[in-house]
Amino acid sequence: MLCSLDHLAPNMVRAGRMTGVEIRTWRRGRGWTREQLAVALRVSHNSIGRWERDQTQPLPSLRQALRHLMRTEGATDGAVSQD
């Protein structure tokens, strides 16, 4: 069962650092694959995976772009990615 994740984005927008769990939860809640998020941010899908595993953090400019997506991206269509 998919819960609404809209309440997470405002907290992540205010925070300076994003955890991998927050990024993955938001991405999956929108039904996006790592590849789709990577295309939107113009990075590799491997970068998305490293962020989600807390191995690295997005550069400040990419954090800003990701926050923008989180604020503007519409509601989930109910699909959840399995990657």
VENWOKA-V597013 format. One record per backbone hydrogen bond with DSSP energy under -0.5 kcal/mol. CO is the residue of the C=O (numbers start at 1). NH is the residue of the N-H. E is the energy in kcal/mol with one decimal. If there is no record, write none. Layout:
# VENWOKA-V597013
CO:NH:E
CO:NH:E
This chain:
# VENWOKA-V597013
1:3:-0.5
5:8:-2.0
5:9:-0.7
6:10:-0.7
7:11:-0.6
8:12:-1.9
9:13:-2.4
10:14:-1.5
11:15:-1.5
19:23:-2.1
20:24:-2.9
21:25:-2.9
22:26:-2.3
23:27:-2.7
24:28:-3.1
25:29:-2.2
26:30:-1.1
27:30:-0.7
27:32:-2.2
28:31:-1.5
33:37:-2.0
34:38:-2.7
35:39:-2.4
36:40:-2.1
37:41:-1.9
38:42:-1.1
38:43:-2.3
44:48:-1.5
45:49:-2.0
46:50:-2.2
47:51:-2.4
48:52:-2.6
49:53:-1.5
50:55:-2.7
50:56:-1.1
51:54:-1.6
59:62:-0.6
59:63:-2.7
60:64:-2.2
61:65:-1.8
62:66:-2.8
63:67:-2.7
64:68:-2.1
65:69:-2.2
66:70:-2.4
67:71:-2.0
68:72:-2.1
69:73:-2.9
